[in-house]
Amino acid sequence: MNLHRQHNCAQHLVHHLCKEHMIERLISFNFLGVVDKVEGSLLFKAQNVDPHIQPFYSWILYTWYVTMVTIGIVS
């Protein structure tokens, strides 16, 4: 699978899991190789989606950062 397709699939998976409120599952996946795409996708949504409508992307992004720092994927 080429890199562009991996990034595209990762973005779709992230958005689907967020819409279905499956944040624990999202956090449990190993996105090795596409961590930057996942982070960028969550950041974009957190900045551009109404913060009063679920899913709450700012909360999801915060959870993502805390988890990634805790397991040592990002610093």
SELO-937077 format. One record per residue: residue number from 1; residue in three letters; chain; z, x, y of N, C-alpha, C, O, CB in turn. Coordinates in pm, 1 decimal. Last residue first. Glycine has a CB too. Layout:
<recs>
REC,NUM,Ala,A,Z,X,Y,Z,X,Y,Z,X,Y,Z,X,Y,Z,X,Y .
...
</recs>
This chain:
<recs>
REC,75,Ser,A,2184.1,699.0,1382.5,2304.8,754.7,1446.5,2325.4,694.6,1582.4,2421.5,729.0,1651.2,2295.6,906.8,1458.4 .
REC,74,Val,A,2095.3,539.6,1070.3,2070.2,572.2,1211.3,2197.5,627.3,1271.2,2306.4,605.8,1218.0,2021.0,447.6,1291.3 .
REC,73,Ile,A,2210.0,556.4,817.4,2064.1,558.0,830.4,2022.5,590.5,973.5,1924.4,661.7,994.7,2004.7,422.8,787.7 .
REC,72,Gly,A,2484.3,535.8,756.8,2427.8,664.2,794.6,2277.0,670.4,804.9,2220.2,779.6,801.5,2470.8,763.5,699.7 .
REC,71,Ile,A,2625.6,309.4,721.7,2572.6,372.1,599.9,2495.7,500.0,629.5,2447.0,565.8,537.5,2482.6,274.7,526.1 .
REC,70,Thr,A,2696.2,260.3,989.3,2799.5,273.6,888.0,2747.9,343.0,762.7,2817.6,425.7,703.9,2854.8,137.7,852.4 .
REC,69,Val,A,2448.1,228.2,1110.9,2532.1,341.9,1150.1,2638.6,367.6,1041.9,2666.9,482.4,1007.7,2599.8,315.4,1288.9 .
REC,68,Met,A,2365.8,-7.5,985.3,2285.6,113.3,970.6,2365.0,238.5,1008.6,2350.3,343.0,945.2,2159.6,103.2,1056.0 .
REC,67,Thr,A,2566.1,-190.4,1068.8,2546.1,-160.4,927.9,2470.3,-29.9,908.7,2507.6,50.5,823.3,2472.1,-273.9,860.3 .
REC,66,Val,A,2529.9,-191.7,1346.7,2660.6,-154.3,1288.8,2644.2,-113.8,1143.2,2701.8,-14.3,1099.2,2761.8,-271.4,1300.1 .
REC,65,Tyr,A,2260.2,-280.9,1365.6,2302.5,-149.5,1415.1,2432.5,-103.8,1350.5,2443.2,10.1,1305.1,2318.8,-153.0,1566.3 .
REC,64,Trp,A,2279.9,-541.2,1247.8,2188.4,-439.7,1192.8,2233.8,-299.5,1234.9,2244.9,-209.9,1151.3,2042.1,-465.8,1240.5 .
REC,63,Thr,A,2454.3,-665.4,1423.5,2493.4,-648.7,1283.1,2408.7,-541.9,1216.1,2459.0,-461.8,1137.3,2480.6,-781.4,1207.1 .
REC,62,Tyr,A,2287.3,-664.1,1650.3,2416.3,-595.3,1652.7,2462.7,-566.5,1510.1,2505.6,-455.2,1480.0,2522.0,-679.5,1728.1 .
REC,61,Leu,A,2080.0,-828.4,1554.9,2052.5,-689.8,1591.6,2181.4,-608.2,1594.6,2184.0,-494.9,1546.4,1982.2,-683.3,1728.1 .
REC,60,Ile,A,2222.0,-1068.6,1525.9,2159.1,-1007.0,1408.8,2131.3,-858.7,1436.2,2156.2,-773.7,1350.7,2027.3,-1081.3,1371.8 .
REC,59,Trp,A,2290.3,-1118.0,1791.2,2396.2,-1099.3,1692.0,2340.8,-1029.0,1568.1,2405.5,-940.4,1512.3,2459.1,-1235.2,1653.2 .
REC,58,Ser,A,2034.7,-1150.6,1893.2,2121.8,-1046.1,1949.4,2235.9,-1015.5,1852.8,2273.4,-899.6,1835.3,2178.4,-1089.6,2087.4 .
REC,57,Tyr,A,1932.4,-1369.5,1752.6,1880.0,-1235.6,1724.9,1966.1,-1125.1,1784.7,1969.4,-1014.8,1730.2,1739.2,-1223.6,1777.8 .
REC,56,Phe,A,2041.9,-1632.4,1613.6,2086.7,-1552.5,1727.3,2049.1,-1406.0,1703.5,2124.2,-1329.9,1642.5,2240.5,-1567.7,1749.1 .
REC,55,Pro,A,1789.5,-1866.8,1513.1,1891.0,-1767.0,1484.1,1921.8,-1682.5,1607.3,1836.5,-1664.2,1694.2,1846.1,-1677.8,1368.9 .
REC,54,Gln,A,1929.1,-2083.4,1764.2,1940.2,-2006.6,1640.4,1803.9,-1975.6,1583.6,1710.2,-2052.7,1604.7,2023.3,-2081.8,1537.9 .
REC,53,Ile,A,1942.5,-2047.1,2111.3,1880.2,-2113.4,1997.5,1891.3,-2022.8,1875.6,1866.5,-1902.4,1882.8,1731.5,-2148.4,2027.2 .
REC,52,His,A,2024.6,-1904.2,2323.3,2105.1,-2021.5,2289.0,2052.8,-2094.9,2166.3,2112.1,-2193.5,2122.4,2109.8,-2116.3,2406.0 .
REC,51,Pro,A,1847.1,-1705.2,2392.9,1971.8,-1665.7,2326.7,2061.2,-1783.3,2286.3,2163.5,-1762.8,2221.1,2048.9,-1574.5,2417.0 .
REC,50,Asp,A,1508.3,-1725.3,2329.8,1618.7,-1793.8,2397.2,1749.9,-1764.4,2324.3,1762.7,-1795.7,2205.9,1592.8,-1947.0,2403.7 .
REC,49,Val,A,1366.7,-1402.5,2283.9,1392.2,-1536.9,2233.2,1511.9,-1595.5,2307.3,1605.2,-1523.6,2343.0,1417.3,-1535.3,2079.2 .
REC,48,Asn,A,1345.0,-1138.4,2371.3,1245.2,-1235.4,2413.1,1266.2,-1379.0,2364.7,1189.8,-1468.0,2402.0,1114.7,-1189.9,2367.6 .
REC,47,Gln,A,1534.9,-961.2,2273.1,1503.0,-956.5,2415.7,1417.1,-1074.2,2462.1,1416.6,-1106.4,2580.9,1432.3,-827.3,2447.4 .
REC,46,Ala,A,1539.8,-1015.1,2001.6,1664.3,-1026.9,2077.7,1637.7,-1031.0,2227.8,1710.5,-1097.4,2301.7,1757.9,-910.6,2044.5 .
REC,45,Lys,A,1274.9,-952.1,1931.9,1321.0,-1091.4,1925.0,1447.4,-1110.4,2008.8,1460.6,-1210.5,2079.1,1347.7,-1132.6,1778.3 .
REC,44,Phe,A,1282.0,-672.3,1973.1,1186.7,-756.1,2045.1,1234.4,-901.1,2047.0,1234.2,-965.3,2152.0,1047.0,-746.4,1981.2 .
REC,43,Leu,A,1479.2,-599.6,1785.2,1499.4,-574.7,1927.4,1407.4,-662.9,2011.6,1451.1,-721.5,2110.6,1475.4,-426.8,1959.7 .
REC,42,Leu,A,1352.3,-664.5,1544.6,1476.0,-733.7,1583.0,1503.4,-717.9,1732.6,1545.9,-812.8,1798.6,1595.4,-679.8,1501.4 .
REC,41,Ser,A,1138.6,-482.4,1561.3,1112.6,-625.5,1548.7,1235.3,-706.8,1590.6,1223.5,-805.6,1663.1,1072.4,-660.2,1404.3 .
REC,40,Gly,A,1269.2,-237.3,1566.5,1184.0,-278.6,1677.8,1157.5,-427.4,1677.8,1154.4,-490.8,1783.3,1053.5,-204.5,1673.5 .
REC,39,Glu,A,1394.5,-239.9,1311.6,1473.6,-231.9,1434.2,1392.5,-281.1,1554.7,1443.2,-358.6,1635.8,1521.7,-87.3,1457.6 .
REC,38,Val,A,1163.7,-243.1,1151.9,1263.2,-350.3,1141.2,1345.9,-355.2,1269.1,1365.0,-461.8,1327.7,1355.1,-329.1,1017.2 .
REC,37,Lys,A,1043.9,-2.7,1230.0,972.6,-129.7,1248.3,1069.3,-246.8,1244.4,1058.1,-339.6,1324.5,864.4,-147.1,1140.6 .
REC,36,Asp,A,1236.4,185.8,1152.1,1199.3,175.3,1293.2,1126.3,44.1,1322.4,1145.2,-14.2,1429.2,1111.6,294.0,1333.7 .
REC,35,Val,A,1235.3,151.7,873.8,1355.5,119.0,951.6,1320.7,99.6,1099.0,1370.4,7.0,1163.0,1461.8,229.9,936.3 .
REC,34,Val,A,1049.0,215.3,689.8,1009.5,116.0,790.2,1128.6,72.5,876.0,1123.3,-30.8,942.7,946.9,-6.3,722.0 .
REC,33,Gly,A,1168.2,407.4,534.0,1027.9,425.2,569.8,978.9,327.7,674.9,879.0,353.3,742.1,943.5,412.4,448.4 .
REC,32,Leu,A,1390.1,187.2,390.4,1354.0,327.0,405.7,1203.8,340.2,428.3,1123.3,289.5,350.2,1397.5,408.0,282.6 .
REC,31,Phe,A,1529.7,-48.5,382.5,1402.3,-46.6,452.7,1356.5,96.3,480.0,1291.6,122.9,581.1,1412.9,-124.1,583.4 .
REC,30,Asn,A,1701.1,-201.0,149.3,1675.6,-64.1,189.6,1536.2,-60.9,252.7,1435.9,-70.0,181.9,1686.9,35.4,67.7 .
REC,29,Phe,A,1897.7,-494.0,213.9,1774.1,-427.9,174.2,1766.3,-285.2,227.1,1817.6,-253.5,334.4,1654.7,-507.5,222.8 .
REC,28,Ser,A,2125.2,-605.8,327.7,2138.6,-541.1,197.1,2012.8,-464.6,153.9,2020.8,-378.9,65.9,2172.3,-644.6,92.9 .
REC,27,Ile,A,2050.4,-734.5,556.7,2126.0,-609.9,571.2,2133.1,-534.2,438.4,2145.6,-411.8,437.4,2268.0,-639.1,623.0 .
REC,26,Leu,A,1931.8,-960.8,442.0,1854.6,-869.9,526.7,1922.1,-733.4,532.8,1857.5,-630.0,515.8,1838.4,-928.2,668.7 .
REC,25,Arg,A,2154.9,-1079.0,323.1,2046.7,-1029.2,238.3,1961.2,-929.5,316.1,1922.5,-825.6,262.5,1959.6,-1146.1,186.2 .
REC,24,Glu,A,2297.1,-1149.5,550.7,2357.7,-1058.2,452.7,2251.0,-999.1,360.8,2257.5,-881.4,325.3,2464.9,-1131.6,369.0 .
REC,23,Ile,A,2117.9,-1331.1,669.0,2144.4,-1203.3,732.8,2206.7,-1103.0,635.6,2172.7,-984.8,638.1,2235.4,-1223.0,852.6 .
REC,22,Met,A,1967.2,-1572.2,641.4,2000.2,-1487.1,527.0,2026.3,-1344.3,574.5,1964.6,-1249.3,526.5,1886.1,-1489.3,421.8 .
REC,21,His,A,1859.5,-1780.5,793.3,2000.4,-1741.8,809.2,2050.3,-1660.7,689.1,2162.5,-1679.9,642.2,2088.1,-1866.9,827.8 .
REC,20,Glu,A,1593.1,-1818.4,800.8,1663.7,-1885.1,691.9,1813.5,-1851.7,691.0,1885.4,-1890.3,598.9,1601.4,-1846.2,558.6 .
REC,19,Lys,A,1522.3,-1649.8,1008.6,1504.2,-1795.3,1025.2,1580.3,-1874.7,919.9,1626.7,-1985.6,946.6,1355.8,-1831.3,1018.8 .
REC,18,Cys,A,1574.0,-1402.6,882.8,1650.1,-1444.8,1001.0,1641.4,-1596.6,1018.7,1742.6,-1662.9,1041.2,1598.0,-1372.8,1128.1 .
REC,17,Leu,A,1382.9,-1396.7,679.3,1525.0,-1392.4,645.1,1611.7,-1437.5,761.7,1713.1,-1504.2,740.8,1564.9,-1251.8,602.0 .
REC,16,His,A,1148.7,-1399.4,839.3,1176.3,-1507.6,744.2,1325.3,-1511.7,710.1,1386.6,-1618.5,712.0,1092.3,-1489.7,615.3 .
REC,15,His,A,1170.5,-1159.0,979.3,1170.0,-1286.0,1052.2,1199.1,-1404.2,960.4,1267.2,-1498.7,1000.4,1035.9,-1306.4,1121.3 .
REC,14,Val,A,1162.3,-973.5,763.0,1275.7,-978.6,856.4,1281.9,-1113.7,926.4,1388.0,-1175.8,931.9,1265.3,-865.5,960.6 .
REC,13,Leu,A,909.0,-1026.2,652.0,1029.6,-1045.3,573.2,1151.9,-1059.2,663.4,1235.4,-1147.0,642.1,1048.4,-929.2,475.8 .
REC,12,His,A,742.4,-951.7,865.9,741.7,-1090.1,815.8,867.9,-1120.0,735.4,926.8,-1227.2,749.4,617.0,-1115.4,729.1 .
REC,11,Gln,A,804.5,-676.6,883.5,828.0,-766.9,996.2,833.4,-912.1,950.8,921.0,-987.2,993.8,719.1,-749.4,1101.8 .
REC,10,Ala,A,719.6,-586.9,630.2,860.2,-573.3,669.8,892.6,-668.1,784.7,997.1,-733.1,783.4,891.5,-427.8,710.5 .
REC,9,Cys,A,443.8,-635.4,646.4,524.7,-706.8,547.6,673.1,-702.5,584.5,743.6,-802.6,571.7,503.4,-646.7,407.8 .
REC,8,Asn,A,378.4,-450.6,849.8,352.3,-592.7,867.3,437.6,-676.6,771.6,496.4,-777.0,811.9,203.6,-622.0,845.6 .
REC,7,His,A,445.6,-208.2,727.1,510.9,-248.7,851.8,496.4,-398.5,872.7,592.7,-465.7,909.7,452.1,-172.1,971.7 .
REC,6,Gln,A,268.1,-213.4,508.9,412.6,-206.7,486.1,488.4,-253.7,609.9,584.3,-330.2,599.1,455.2,-63.1,448.9 .
REC,5,Arg,A,22.9,-206.5,645.2,58.3,-325.8,566.4,208.1,-328.3,537.3,269.3,-435.1,540.6,-21.8,-329.4,433.7 .
REC,4,His,A,35.4,49.2,755.4,22.6,-68.6,842.4,64.2,-195.5,768.3,133.0,-281.1,823.9,-122.4,-82.5,893.8 .
REC,3,Leu,A,44.1,212.1,522.8,158.1,205.3,614.7,152.6,82.7,705.1,255.2,19.1,728.9,163.8,330.8,699.6 .
REC,2,Asn,A,-86.9,61.3,218.2,-93.4,147.2,336.6,22.2,119.1,432.9,88.5,15.7,424.6,-227.2,127.6,408.6 .
REC,1,Met,A,0.0,85.5,-117.1,0.0,0.0,0.0,0.0,90.2,123.5,78.5,184.7,131.6,123.1,-97.4,-0.3 .
</recs>
